Amino acid sequence: ADKWEFEVPAKSYEIWMLLCWRAQDNRLHDFAVPQGVFSTDFSIAKRNLGKNAKIPIRVIRTEGNRFFLGVAGKTGKDITDFRGDYDPLR
């Protein structure tokens, strides 16, 4: 499985634009993830942070070519359908 890790400041977001570069085949996996997908886990993680702390975010690609978003160590949510889909930006 491939894995990408990010740190996100504990602020409010309507959407996350996640860019996951895979050097092995020069492939960019891009995701426009709407707030409804990450808001619950992100809110829980924000409560336990100190000032100016960042929340760890992880995107994992499984061998079945599915992509999962994990927030602060929580089990991931499937974001495969958001890959290359910019409709959430409208």
C-alpha positions in Angstrom: 0.0 0.0 0.0 1.1 3.6 -0.6 0.9 6.2 2.2 1.0 10.0 2.3 1.1 12.0 5.5 0.1 15.6 6.1 -0.2 17.9 9.1 -3.2 20.3 9.1 -3.5 23.4 11.3 -6.5 23.1 13.7 -8.7 25.7 11.9 -12.0 25.5 10.1 -12.1 24.2 6.5 -14.9 23.7 4.0 -12.8 21.4 1.8 -9.3 19.8 1.8 -7.4 19.6 -1.5 -5.0 16.7 -1.0 -2.3 16.1 -3.5 -0.6 12.7 -3.3 2.5 12.3 -5.5 3.7 8.8 -6.3 7.3 9.0 -7.6 7.5 5.4 -8.7 5.3 6.1 -11.7 5.2 9.9 -11.7 1.5 9.9 -10.8 -0.4 12.5 -9.0 -3.5 11.4 -7.1 -5.6 14.5 -6.3 -8.6 14.7 -4.0 -11.1 17.5 -3.3 -12.5 16.2 0.0 -15.6 18.0 1.3 -16.0 18.9 5.0 -18.7 16.3 5.6 -16.1 13.5 5.1 -13.5 14.7 7.7 -15.4 17.1 10.0 -16.4 14.6 12.8 -12.9 13.1 13.3 -11.2 16.5 12.8 -13.4 18.2 15.4 -12.6 15.4 17.9 -8.9 15.8 17.2 -9.0 19.6 17.6 -10.4 19.3 21.1 -7.4 17.5 22.3 -4.7 19.9 20.9 -2.7 22.7 22.3 -2.3 26.1 20.8 -0.8 26.1 17.3 -0.7 22.3 17.1 -1.3 20.5 13.9 -3.5 17.4 13.3 -1.9 14.4 11.5 -3.7 13.3 8.3 -2.9 10.2 6.4 -4.0 8.9 2.9 -3.5 5.2 2.3 -3.9 3.5 -1.0 -4.8 -0.2 -0.7 -3.8 -3.0 -3.0 -7.4 -2.9 -4.3 -6.6 0.7 -5.5 -8.9 2.3 -3.0 -7.9 5.4 -1.1 -8.7 6.0 2.6 -8.4 9.2 4.6 -7.4 8.9 8.3 -7.5 11.8 10.7 -5.4 11.7 13.9 -5.0 8.0 13.9 -8.7 7.2 13.3 -9.5 4.4 10.9 -9.8 5.9 7.4 -12.8 6.8 5.4 -12.9 5.8 1.7 -12.2 8.9 -0.5 -11.6 7.1 -3.7 -14.7 8.7 -5.4 -13.2 12.2 -4.8 -10.0 11.4 -6.8 -9.9 13.8 -9.7 -13.4 15.1 -8.9 -13.6 18.8 -8.5 -17.3 19.1 -8.0 -16.9 19.8 -4.3 -15.1 23.0 -5.2 -18.2 24.5 -6.8 
